[in-house]
Amino acid sequence: MKFVSTWSMRKATIPEAVRRFLAGGGKPPAGVKLLGRWHRSDASGGFSLYETSDPAALFAHAAEWAPYLEIHTSMVLEDEEVGPVLARLYGQ
């Protein structure tokens, strides 16, 4: 399964969040593959794309960062996955 996480920096915690990130804290846990991470050009946050069959591990990673970042995560599907479902539902 793939998941997109968006995050925004909590202004009061920016120095500690940066310290943790630079110290390697941005690496996902075992069982979660980071497919890419992008940062907004204004340094206010960004988004990451993950792949995992263990959503609880991704939750644990987000929980570690929750004091520093506001995080929103959604499971996402690729076109090839949704196409057959849409065709079945709408008869195309």
N, CA, C and O atoms as a printed pandas DataFrame, in Angstrom:
     atom_number atom_name residue_name chain_id  residue_number  x_coord  y_coord  z_coord
0              1         N          MET        A               1    0.835   -1.170    0.000
1              2        CA          MET        A               1    0.000    0.000    0.000
2              3         C          MET        A               1    0.887    1.242    0.000
3              4         O          MET        A               1    1.966    1.268    0.591
4              5         N          LYS        A               2    0.386    2.275   -0.689
5              6        CA          LYS        A               2    1.114    3.536   -0.715
6              7         C          LYS        A               2    0.356    4.577    0.102
7              8         O          LYS        A               2   -0.874    4.588    0.145
8              9         N          PHE        A               3    1.127    5.452    0.749
9             10        CA          PHE        A               3    0.569    6.501    1.591
10            11         C          PHE        A               3    1.285    7.814    1.302
11            12         O          PHE        A               3    2.503    7.846    1.131
12            13         N          VAL        A               4    0.518    8.888    1.250
13            14        CA          VAL        A               4    1.093   10.228    1.141
14            15         C          VAL        A               4    0.883   10.920    2.481
15            16         O          VAL        A               4   -0.226   10.959    3.014
16            17         N          SER        A               5    1.969   11.463    3.012
17            18        CA          SER        A               5    1.904   12.261    4.236
18            19         C          SER        A               5    2.276   13.692    3.884
19            20         O          SER        A               5    3.288   13.941    3.228
20            21         N          THR        A               6    1.452   14.623    4.324
21            22        CA          THR        A               6    1.808   16.033    4.220
22            23         C          THR        A               6    2.093   16.524    5.625
23            24         O          THR        A               6    1.471   16.073    6.586
24            25         N          TRP        A               7    3.030   17.445    5.743
25            26        CA          TRP        A               7    3.348   17.967    7.063
26            27         C          TRP        A               7    3.547   19.464    6.991
27            28         O          TRP        A               7    3.944   20.017    5.965
28            29         N          SER        A               8    3.259   20.101    8.108
29            30        CA          SER        A               8    3.513   21.525    8.311
30            31         C          SER        A               8    4.325   21.667    9.580
31            32         O          SER        A               8    4.102   20.955   10.559
32            33         N          MET        A               9    5.267   22.590    9.554
33            34        CA          MET        A               9    6.127   22.824   10.714
34            35         C          MET        A               9    5.337   23.545   11.808
35            36         O          MET        A               9    4.579   24.473   11.525
36            37         N          ARG        A              10    5.518   23.119   13.043
37            38        CA          ARG        A              10    4.985   23.857   14.190
38            39         C          ARG        A              10    6.064   24.887   14.539
39            40         O          ARG        A              10    7.159   24.523   14.967
40            41         N          LYS        A              11    5.751   26.165   14.357
41            42        CA          LYS        A              11    6.767   27.223   14.456
42            43         C          LYS        A              11    7.580   27.172   15.745
43            44         O          LYS        A              11    8.789   27.401   15.721
44            45         N          ALA        A              12    6.947   26.883   16.839
45            46        CA          ALA        A              12    7.662   26.883   18.119
46            47         C          ALA        A              12    8.682   25.750   18.219
47            48         O          ALA        A              12    9.575   25.787   19.066
48            49         N          THR        A              13    8.548   24.745   17.357
49            50        CA          THR        A              13    9.434   23.580   17.469
50            51         C          THR        A              13   10.385   23.426   16.284
51            52         O          THR        A              13   11.049   22.397   16.165
52            53         N          ILE        A              14   10.465   24.422   15.408
53            54        CA          ILE        A              14   11.304   24.312   14.212
54            55         C          ILE        A              14   12.753   23.950   14.550
55            56         O          ILE        A              14   13.279   23.017   13.943
56            57         N          PRO        A              15   13.430   24.634   15.481
57            58        CA          PRO        A              15   14.828   24.267   15.742
58            59         C          PRO        A              15   15.005   22.804   16.159
59            60         O          PRO        A              15   15.943   22.147   15.707
60            61         N          GLU        A              16   14.125   22.290   17.008
61            62        CA          GLU        A              16   14.247   20.895   17.449
62            63         C          GLU        A              16   13.894   19.933   16.310
63            64         O          GLU        A              16   14.531   18.889   16.170
64            65         N          ALA        A              17   12.899   20.267   15.504
65            66        CA          ALA        A              17   12.539   19.414   14.366
66            67         C          ALA        A              17   13.699   19.330   13.379
67            68         O          ALA        A              17   14.002   18.251   12.869
68            69         N          VAL        A              18   14.345   20.454   13.109
69            70        CA          VAL        A              18   15.490   20.466   12.194
70            71         C          VAL        A              18   16.636   19.635   12.769
71            72         O          VAL        A              18   17.267   18.863   12.048
72            73         N          ARG        A              19   16.901   19.790   14.052
73            74        CA          ARG        A              19   17.970   19.021   14.691
74            75         C          ARG        A              19   17.708   17.523   14.554
75            76         O          ARG        A              19   18.606   16.760   14.200
76            77         N          ARG        A              20   16.475   17.108   14.837
77            78        CA          ARG        A              20   16.117   15.687   14.752
78            79         C          ARG        A              20   16.247   15.170   13.318
79            80         O          ARG        A              20   16.751   14.071   13.088
80            81         N          PHE        A              21   15.787   15.972   12.361
81            82        CA          PHE        A              21   15.857   15.568   10.961
82            83         C          PHE        A              21   17.312   15.401   10.526
83            84         O          PHE        A              21   17.667   14.386    9.926
84            85         N          LEU        A              22   18.146   16.383   10.821
85            86        CA          LEU        A              22   19.548   16.330   10.419
86            87         C          LEU        A              22   20.309   15.201   11.112
87            88         O          LEU        A              22   21.310   14.711   10.590
88            89         N          ALA        A              23   19.838   14.795   12.277
89            90        CA          ALA        A              23   20.467   13.684   13.005
90            91         C          ALA        A              23   19.993   12.322   12.492
91            92         O          ALA        A              23   20.353   11.287   13.053
92            93         N          GLY        A              24   19.194   12.323   11.435
93            94        CA          GLY        A              24   18.737   11.063   10.857
94            95         C          GLY        A              24   17.363   10.627   11.282
95            96         O          GLY        A              24   16.931    9.522   10.954
96            97         N          GLY        A              25   16.672   11.472   12.003
97            98        CA          GLY        A              25   15.339   11.113   12.503
98            99         C          GLY        A              25   14.269   11.038   11.444
99           100         O          GLY        A              25   13.161   10.579   11.723
100          101         N          GLY        A              26   14.567   11.475   10.238
101          102        CA          GLY        A              26   13.569   11.433    9.181
102          103         C          GLY        A              26   13.473   10.096    8.467
103          104         O          GLY        A              26   12.625    9.918    7.593
104          105         N          LYS        A              27   14.333    9.155    8.832
105          106        CA          LYS        A              27   14.297    7.845    8.196
106          107         C          LYS        A              27   13.091    7.058    8.706
107          108         O          LYS        A              27   12.815    7.056    9.905
108          109         N          PRO        A              28   12.375    6.394    7.806
109          110        CA          PRO        A              28   11.224    5.606    8.253
110          111         C          PRO        A              28   11.671    4.340    8.969
111          112         O          PRO        A              28   12.808    3.899    8.805
112          113         N          PRO        A              29   10.781    3.756    9.762
113          114        CA          PRO        A              29   11.126    2.526   10.487
114          115         C          PRO        A              29   11.171    1.323    9.554
115          116         O          PRO        A              29   10.752    1.398    8.399
116          117         N          ALA        A              30   11.680    0.229   10.068
117          118        CA          ALA        A              30   11.702   -1.031    9.322
118          119         C          ALA        A              30   10.287   -1.363    8.871
119          120         O          ALA        A              30    9.325   -1.191    9.619
120          121         N          GLY        A              31   10.178   -1.831    7.658
121          122        CA          GLY        A              31    8.872   -2.197    7.121
122          123         C          GLY        A              31    8.177   -1.074    6.386
123          124         O          GLY        A              31    7.106   -1.279    5.814
124          125         N          VAL        A              32    8.770    0.120    6.390
125          126        CA          VAL        A              32    8.205    1.271    5.681
126          127         C          VAL        A              32    9.264    1.783    4.718
127          128         O          VAL        A              32   10.373    2.125    5.128
128          129         N          LYS        A              33    8.918    1.834    3.440
129          130        CA          LYS        A              33    9.861    2.308    2.425
130          131         C          LYS        A              33    9.499    3.742    2.037
131          132         O          LYS        A              33    8.364    4.020    1.650
132          133         N          LEU        A              34   10.464    4.640    2.143
133          134        CA          LEU        A              34   10.291    6.021    1.716
134          135         C          LEU        A              34   10.550    6.077    0.215
135          136         O          LEU        A              34   11.670    5.827   -0.231
136          137         N          LEU        A              35    9.514    6.407   -0.573
137          138        CA          LEU        A              35    9.644    6.479   -2.018
138          139         C          LEU        A              35   10.104    7.861   -2.472
139          140         O          LEU        A              35   10.674    8.002   -3.554
140          141         N          GLY        A              36    9.863    8.868   -1.659
141          142        CA          GLY        A              36   10.296   10.226   -1.980
142          143         C          GLY        A              36    9.819   11.202   -0.929
143          144         O          GLY        A              36    8.812   10.986   -0.255
144          145         N          ARG        A              37   10.575   12.290   -0.808
145          146        CA          ARG        A              37   10.186   13.344    0.150
146          147         C          ARG        A              37   10.502   14.677   -0.521
147          148         O          ARG        A              37   11.574   14.869   -1.095
148          149         N          TRP        A              38    9.544   15.584   -0.432
149          150        CA          TRP        A              38    9.689   16.892   -1.041
150          151         C          TRP        A              38    9.367   17.965   -0.016
151          152         O          TRP        A              38    8.461   17.806    0.802
152          153         N          HIS        A              39   10.113   19.053   -0.067
153          154        CA          HIS        A              39    9.965   20.151    0.887
154          155         C          HIS        A              39    9.437   21.383    0.157
155          156         O          HIS        A              39    9.875   21.686   -0.953
156          157         N          ARG        A              40    8.496   22.093    0.781
157          158        CA          ARG        A              40    7.999   23.340    0.199
158          159         C          ARG        A              40    9.127   24.360    0.154
159          160         O          ARG        A              40    9.992   24.381    1.029
160          161         N          SER        A              41    9.112   25.186   -0.850
161          162        CA          SER        A              41   10.193   26.166   -1.021
162          163         C          SER        A              41   10.204   27.240    0.056
163          164         O          SER        A              41   11.206   27.936    0.217
164          165         N          ASP        A              42    9.106   27.389    0.798
165          166        CA          ASP        A              42    9.085   28.369    1.889
166          167         C          ASP        A              42    9.462   27.756    3.235
167          168         O          ASP        A              42    9.369   28.423    4.265
168          169         N          ALA        A              43    9.891   26.482    3.236
169          170        CA          ALA        A              43   10.339   25.760    4.433
170          171         C          ALA        A              43    9.242   25.568    5.477
171          172         O          ALA        A              43    9.535   25.334    6.650
172          173         N          SER        A              44    7.991   25.667    5.058
173          174        CA          SER        A              44    6.894   25.518    6.012
174          175         C          SER        A              44    6.440   24.075    6.175
175          176         O          SER        A              44    5.645   23.770    7.064
176          177         N          GLY        A              45    6.936   23.189    5.328
177          178        CA          GLY        A              45    6.523   21.791    5.406
178          179         C          GLY        A              45    6.813   21.086    4.100
179          180         O          GLY        A              45    7.722   21.470    3.363
180          181         N          GLY        A              46    6.029   20.041    3.813
181          182        CA          GLY        A              46    6.228   19.298    2.585
182          183         C          GLY        A              46    5.392   18.041    2.566
183          184         O          GLY        A              46    4.388   17.934    3.270
184          185         N          PHE        A              47    5.824   17.070    1.734
185          186        CA          PHE        A              47    5.103   15.800    1.709
186          187         C          PHE        A              47    6.043   14.660    1.393
187          188         O          PHE        A              47    7.106   14.846    0.801
188          189         N          SER        A              48    5.622   13.464    1.807
189          190        CA          SER        A              48    6.399   12.241    1.615
190          191         C          SER        A              48    5.491   11.173    1.027
191          192         O          SER        A              48    4.286   11.152    1.275
192          193         N          LEU        A              49    6.094   10.291    0.244
193          194        CA          LEU        A              49    5.393    9.143   -0.311
194          195         C          LEU        A              49    6.040    7.888    0.256
195          196         O          LEU        A              49    7.249    7.687    0.136
196          197         N          TYR        A              50    5.213    7.041    0.880
197          198        CA          TYR        A              50    5.694    5.814    1.512
198          199         C          TYR        A              50    5.006    4.601    0.903
199          200         O          TYR        A              50    3.927    4.701    0.319
200          201         N          GLU        A              51    5.662    3.449    1.057
201          202        CA          GLU        A              51    5.042    2.178    0.709
202          203         C          GLU        A              51    5.241    1.232    1.885
203          204         O          GLU        A              51    6.350    1.084    2.399
204          205         N          THR        A              52    4.143    0.588    2.306
205          206        CA          THR        A              52    4.222   -0.342    3.432
206          207         C          THR        A              52    3.007   -1.257    3.442
207          208         O          THR        A              52    1.934   -0.901    2.955
208          209         N          SER        A              53    3.197   -2.428    3.999
209          210        CA          SER        A              53    2.069   -3.323    4.281
210          211         C          SER        A              53    1.761   -3.298    5.771
211          212         O          SER        A              53    0.942   -4.075    6.261
212          213         N          ASP        A              54    2.429   -2.391    6.489
213          214        CA          ASP        A              54    2.280   -2.267    7.945
214          215         C          ASP        A              54    1.924   -0.825    8.315
215          216         O          ASP        A              54    2.797   -0.067    8.738
216          217         N          PRO        A              55    0.653   -0.434    8.161
217          218        CA          PRO        A              55    0.261    0.936    8.480
218          219         C          PRO        A              55    0.567    1.334    9.927
219          220         O          PRO        A              55    0.762    2.516   10.207
220          221         N          ALA        A              56    0.611    0.372   10.843
221          222        CA          ALA        A              56    0.925    0.693   12.237
222          223         C          ALA        A              56    2.354    1.211   12.370
223          224         O          ALA        A              56    2.620    2.078   13.202
224          225         N          ALA        A              57    3.272    0.693   11.564
225          226        CA          ALA        A              57    4.649    1.194   11.594
226          227         C          ALA        A              57    4.714    2.628   11.093
227          228         O          ALA        A              57    5.467    3.442   11.627
228          229         N          LEU        A              58    3.925    2.942   10.066
229          230        CA          LEU        A              58    3.872    4.317    9.568
230          231         C          LEU        A              58    3.241    5.232   10.617
231          232         O          LEU        A              58    3.681    6.368   10.797
232          233         N          PHE        A              59    2.225    4.748   11.300
233          234        CA          PHE        A              59    1.608    5.506   12.387
234          235         C          PHE        A              59    2.632    5.810   13.472
235          236         O          PHE        A              59    2.698    6.937   13.965
236          237         N          ALA        A              60    3.428    4.819   13.847
237          238        CA          ALA        A              60    4.437    5.023   14.891
238          239         C          ALA        A              60    5.430    6.103   14.478
239          240         O          ALA        A              60    5.836    6.925   15.300
240          241         N          HIS        A              61    5.821    6.103   13.207
241          242        CA          HIS        A              61    6.746    7.124   12.696
242          243         C          HIS        A              61    6.112    8.513   12.801
243          244         O          HIS        A              61    6.758    9.468   13.234
244          245         N          ALA        A              62    4.862    8.614   12.407
245          246        CA          ALA        A              62    4.161    9.903   12.493
246          247         C          ALA        A              62    4.007   10.342   13.949
247          248         O          ALA        A              62    4.144   11.524   14.263
248          249         N          ALA        A              63    3.727    9.398   14.823
249          250        CA          ALA        A              63    3.552    9.738   16.239
250          251         C          ALA        A              63    4.829   10.306   16.841
251          252         O          ALA        A              63    4.770   11.175   17.710
252          253         N          GLU        A              64    5.986    9.822   16.387
253          254        CA          GLU        A              64    7.267   10.345   16.877
254          255         C          GLU        A              64    7.457   11.807   16.492
255          256         O          GLU        A              64    8.090   12.572   17.219
256          257         N          TRP        A              65    6.903   12.188   15.345
257          258        CA          TRP        A              65    7.068   13.552   14.842
258          259         C          TRP        A              65    5.908   14.480   15.217
259          260         O          TRP        A              65    5.997   15.689   15.000
260          261         N          ALA        A              66    4.846   13.947   15.763
261          262        CA          ALA        A              66    3.652   14.740   16.076
262          263         C          ALA        A              66    3.916   15.954   16.971
263          264         O          ALA        A              66    3.244   16.970   16.791
264          265         N          PRO        A              67    4.850   15.912   17.922
265          266        CA          PRO        A              67    5.102   17.112   18.723
266          267         C          PRO        A              67    5.721   18.264   17.910
267          268         O          PRO        A              67    5.676   19.418   18.335
268          269         N          TYR        A              68    6.294   17.946   16.748
269          270        CA          TYR        A              68    7.034   18.938   15.970
270          271         C          TYR        A              68    6.350   19.331   14.668
271          272         O          TYR        A              68    6.542   20.437   14.162
272          273         N          LEU        A              69    5.547   18.411   14.130
273          274        CA          LEU        A              69    4.912   18.624   12.837
274          275         C          LEU        A              69    3.424   18.317   12.918
275          276         O          LEU        A              69    3.003   17.435   13.666
276          277         N          GLU        A              70    2.635   19.047   12.144
277          278        CA          GLU        A              70    1.239   18.665   11.955
278          279         C          GLU        A              70    1.226   17.767   10.723
279          280         O          GLU        A              70    1.604   18.200    9.635
280          281         N          ILE        A              71    0.792   16.521   10.888
281          282        CA          ILE        A              71    0.910   15.517    9.831
282          283         C          ILE        A              71   -0.474   14.997    9.448
283          284         O          ILE        A              71   -1.315   14.723   10.304
284          285         N          HIS        A              72   -0.684   14.869    8.143
285          286        CA          HIS        A              72   -1.908   14.269    7.600
286          287         C          HIS        A              72   -1.482   13.197    6.608
287          288         O          HIS        A              72   -0.688   13.457    5.705
288          289         N          THR        A              73   -2.015   11.991    6.782
289          290        CA          THR        A              73   -1.620   10.865    5.937
290          291         C          THR        A              73   -2.855   10.228    5.312
291          292         O          THR        A              73   -3.878   10.040    5.970
292          293         N          SER        A              74   -2.734    9.899    4.018
293          294        CA          SER        A              74   -3.819    9.238    3.290
294          295         C          SER        A              74   -3.255    8.087    2.483
295          296         O          SER        A              74   -2.176    8.191    1.900
296          297         N          MET        A              75   -3.998    6.980    2.453
297          298        CA          MET        A              75   -3.642    5.903    1.547
298          299         C          MET        A              75   -3.981    6.374    0.144
299          300         O          MET        A              75   -5.015    7.008   -0.065
300          301         N          VAL        A              76   -3.115    6.068   -0.826
301          302        CA          VAL        A              76   -3.349    6.488   -2.205
302          303         C          VAL        A              76   -3.233    5.287   -3.136
303          304         O          VAL        A              76   -2.548    4.309   -2.834
304          305         N          LEU        A              77   -3.912    5.380   -4.266
305          306        CA          LEU        A              77   -3.918    4.326   -5.269
306          307         C          LEU        A              77   -3.460    4.911   -6.604
307          308         O          LEU        A              77   -3.687    6.087   -6.886
308          309         N          GLU        A              78   -2.819    4.086   -7.414
309          310        CA          GLU        A              78   -2.378    4.510   -8.736
310          311         C          GLU        A              78   -3.498    4.306   -9.748
311          312         O          GLU        A              78   -4.448    3.563   -9.502
312          313         N          ASP        A              79   -3.371    4.981  -10.895
313          314        CA          ASP        A              79   -4.388    4.885  -11.946
314          315         C          ASP        A              79   -4.707    3.442  -12.302
315          316         O          ASP        A              79   -5.870    3.082  -12.485
316          317         N          GLU        A              80   -3.659    2.608  -12.400
317          318        CA          GLU        A              80   -3.854    1.216  -12.787
318          319         C          GLU        A              80   -4.699    0.444  -11.772
319          320         O          GLU        A              80   -5.332   -0.554  -12.116
320          321         N          GLU        A              81   -4.706    0.904  -10.540
321          322        CA          GLU        A              81   -5.487    0.243   -9.490
322          323         C          GLU        A              81   -6.933    0.711   -9.482
323          324         O          GLU        A              81   -7.840   -0.083   -9.233
324          325         N          VAL        A              82   -7.156    1.983   -9.751
325          326        CA          VAL        A              82   -8.528    2.500   -9.687
326          327         C          VAL        A              82   -9.287    2.334  -10.998
327          328         O          VAL        A              82  -10.517    2.295  -10.999
328          329         N          GLY        A              83   -8.564    2.235  -12.116
329          330        CA          GLY        A              83   -9.226    2.104  -13.413
330          331         C          GLY        A              83  -10.210    0.953  -13.470
331          332         O          GLY        A              83  -11.362    1.169  -13.848
332          333         N          PRO        A              84   -9.807   -0.273  -13.110
333          334        CA          PRO        A              84  -10.750   -1.392  -13.157
334          335         C          PRO        A              84  -11.946   -1.199  -12.222
335          336         O          PRO        A              84  -13.057   -1.614  -12.551
336          337         N          VAL        A              85  -11.735   -0.589  -11.087
337          338        CA          VAL        A              85  -12.849   -0.348  -10.165
338          339         C          VAL        A              85  -13.832    0.634  -10.782
339          340         O          VAL        A              85  -15.042    0.412  -10.748
340          341         N          LEU        A              86  -13.315    1.716  -11.346
341          342        CA          LEU        A              86  -14.192    2.705  -11.985
342          343         C          LEU        A              86  -14.922    2.115  -13.172
343          344         O          LEU        A              86  -16.098    2.407  -13.389
344          345         N          ALA        A              87  -14.226    1.275  -13.952
345          346        CA          ALA        A              87  -14.866    0.643  -15.109
346          347         C          ALA        A              87  -16.007   -0.271  -14.650
347          348         O          ALA        A              87  -17.072   -0.304  -15.266
348          349         N          ARG        A              88  -15.772   -1.010  -13.563
349          350        CA          ARG        A              88  -16.802   -1.911  -13.038
350          351         C          ARG        A              88  -18.007   -1.112  -12.532
351          352         O          ARG        A              88  -19.152   -1.489  -12.777
352          353         N          LEU        A              89  -17.746   -0.012  -11.829
353          354        CA          LEU        A              89  -18.815    0.770  -11.239
354          355         C          LEU        A              89  -19.616    1.569  -12.261
355          356         O          LEU        A              89  -20.824    1.754  -12.110
356          357         N          TYR        A              90  -18.938    2.035  -13.294
357          358        CA          TYR        A              90  -19.586    2.936  -14.232
358          359         C          TYR        A              90  -19.720    2.355  -15.632
359          360         O          TYR        A              90  -20.088    3.062  -16.570
360          361         N          GLY        A              91  -19.418    1.053  -15.772
361          362        CA          GLY        A              91  -19.669    0.330  -17.018
362          363         C          GLY        A              91  -18.887    0.813  -18.221
363          364         O          GLY        A              91  -19.382    0.706  -19.343
364          365         N          GLN        A              92  -17.741    1.317  -18.045
365          366        CA          GLN        A              92  -16.940    1.819  -19.179
366          367         C          GLN        A              92  -16.065    0.737  -19.723
367          368         O          GLN        A              92  -15.321    0.965  -20.677
